[in-house]
Amino acid sequence: MNLRGRLIVGLIVFIGLTTAAAAHAQPAPPARVQGAVSGAGPDGQPFRIPGVSLRLAPTAGTVAPIELVSNDRGEFEFTDLAPGGYKLDAQLDGFSPFVATVTVGPGGTVAVNVELQLATIHEEITVTASVDGGLQERQTAPPAEIKQQTMQQVPIASEHFQDALPLVPGVVRGADGLLNVKGARESQSGLKVNNANVADPVTGEFGFRLPIEAVQSIQLVTSPYAPEYGQVSGGITKIETSAGTNRWKFQAQDIEPRIRLRDGEIHGIESWTPRVAVGGPLVPRKVTLFESVEYQFTKELVEGLPELEGDTKLESVSAFTQVDWTASTADRLSTAVAVFPQKRGFLGLNTFNPQPVTPNLNQRAFLWTTTERRVLNATSVFESHVSVKQLDTDVFPSTAGPSMILAPVQNAGSYFNSQRRDSRRYEGLGEYSVTPAAFGGSHFVKIGAGVSHDAYDGDTESRPVVIVRADGSRAQRIDFSGPAALSLGKTDVLAFVQDAWSAASRLTLDYGVRYDRDTVASAHHIAPRIGFSLVPTADNRTVVRGGAGLFYDKITLNAATFDQLPAQVVTRYGLDGQTVVGRPLVERPVIEGGRLRDPESVAWNLEVDRELTSRLVLRVGYQQRDGHRELLVDPRSGPAGQGALLLANAGDSRYRELELTGRYHAAGNQLVASYVRSAATGDLNNVNEFFANVENPVIRPNESSRLPSDAPNRFLVWGEFDLPRGFGVAPLVEVRDGFPLSVFDENHDFVGERNRAGRFPQFFSLDVQAWKHVTLPWPKRLRARVGIKVFNLTDHFNPRDFDGNLVSTRFSEFSNGVSRTFRGKFVIDF
């Protein structure tokens, strides 16, 4: 079935699920309740209060209450409500509870002003669910938000936040396993946990994991025009962690191991991923604790290799602790510690690289963050953030053996590189938010400044790599000058000012400027940004948004230490495999001009959101990004066998995207369908293609072509549905074009233009998770959720490997698919 046919099938699935959801929904037109939260500061003056827990519960019937949190401006909105009476509760540490009764009619909107009074004794409500949807009229670039409940219910592979991000239109996991956000490589995007930058300082990739219970929500800002966001070309992933409450809670899940079946027999354990989370008050109404721990042991089979020699291995522990202290009614302190040691065996195992040719990777990660939020007066708040991150990485061959041999059918020998990387990041940031006196409309101004320091020490050593022809003779040999020590420190300084200006009742402008400077580039960068939100129609059911901005990306430490790497010596041989052709070429790592500059990009977007019905919102949007001065590695030959591996700011990239998204929401259920038409092109020799965790020894001249993650057509449908009698189901359907392919000869020189030799077969996967809520007979408070996840339900062939070597006996064959897979689910909650 071609892509068009799969899109039609997907649309039929979407229509069918939408119809089922509509049949299950209440027939009366839904209503909404909206308003703002205000209170009195230490000086007695009123001010808007963000972060307030609100709970809306029907006064009659059995419908579950809805809970959410007021936004940065203290605003809230409950949508998709059945007509009737409701009880509204609002609570926040340091303030007396607020209670009101609200009555809404069919299709109506009720405005409620919540006023909180200072108090000494108070209760707290845990936010456990959120109703998505609505137009968010005042936000110029609303982030895509994924709640913890969605991560637990929608079928994603490992239930880590990284696996949930491809639920967002325009986010694709590439063939290398890394995330690409709106055409930007993972190293070009940002990852923040409680406002701390946790991306790997050396590679810029997402070198950090958290237990899913520790993640309250994920916000992916795909259009980060607010000047508070910087050092990226792509999007920003923001993680808000879970906090304890004033009632002890405990959850355990996936405590049962899964056996390993190979060759029809049991060979130990294939997977065991138990997770435990506990939270509650250490000092009632003052200090709360949240703790989450996950152990993960998995073996994943690579199809096409011998069953007892075809498993990758992963063993890790992920632990997270957060303590929140309400020091006073105006002062709240939160501190968190996370550790993440992991061991990966046979990294990069595939059809062409059996276990002996692959490396192992050991990592030790540590994060400490502290945030203080202090209400200064009626109109201003100051937040301070301090964090320390450590990420140490060791990469080494999985087996000791001879040189690494790159052969036409399957590689042999031992992985060629060993490296040790110890990195630290120390970061401090202060943010002052103020609501000044109204002039020309209301304003919300945020001013921030910060400094961070990255330190890197390590060493690398590489052994010879031999490229052989189909007859076994040597075609080429790559030697390395010897071990090298790597060391560098880098300090970044930032400042920004931004204003959210409600210029009129229907128009909001977000604008500002950001300043960045780092000690590697030693350049001053000024980046202006602007975004807008316009409600053009009187029915308030259409929103037009857009924005534009200049962005300066970071210089990762593997690029900054490039000239400290060992030289490569490339020797080519004649057809007999013995005669040296020409003079061996010595390629010394060189930074062009002895200095790097920060990559830059210009991005803009325009989108229209239309509320077709109170339950269905449609989005049509266009986004464009042009990147310049990207860091490229390019081999250069010179006289007398003296050449260079040149690292230069010579790269460009382009991304174009048209997005169509529909979101249907009803009584806590939701269904999201999106189609993205995109094009991602640019220069291919990005520094991380060769010098990241797994190094690539064969470096050919740079070309500009389709990027490896280019997927022009992608259709995605996913949803969450609560069914009668405690049952539930969450489907996920993805259909997209395959990634681009290249062809090369027996010398590993590309034949024709790179990434223009065709594509992988069209990707199609239908995944489903189904569950049932049960109450165990003992103890009475114990609740459980049992279920099953099925990946690739149709058992469609989705290969991950392609043999592009022209002299291989398997040339043009695809391999290493993922067959239909079943996983059980068991959660205990009390």
Helices and strands as residue ranges (DSSP letters): H 3-24, E 31-40, E 46-48, E 53-58, E 66-69, E 75-81, E 84-91, E 98-104, E 109-116, E 144-147, H 148-153, H 161-164, G 165-167, E 171-173, E 179-181, G 186-188, E 190-193, E 196-197, G 212-214, E 215-221, E 236-241, E 249-253, E 258-262, E 265-272, E 275-283, E 287-301, E 311-328, E 331-345, G 355-357, E 359-377, E 380-397, E 404-406, E 417-434, E 442-462, E 465-468, E 474-480, E 484-504, E 507-518, E 525-534, E 542-552, H 557-560, G 562-564, E 568-573, E 580-591, G 592-594, E 600-611, E 616-636, G 639-641, E 642-666, E 669-683, G 687-689, E 704-706, E 713-722, G 724-726, E 727-736, E 763-775, E 783-791, E 801-802, E 814-815, E 821-829
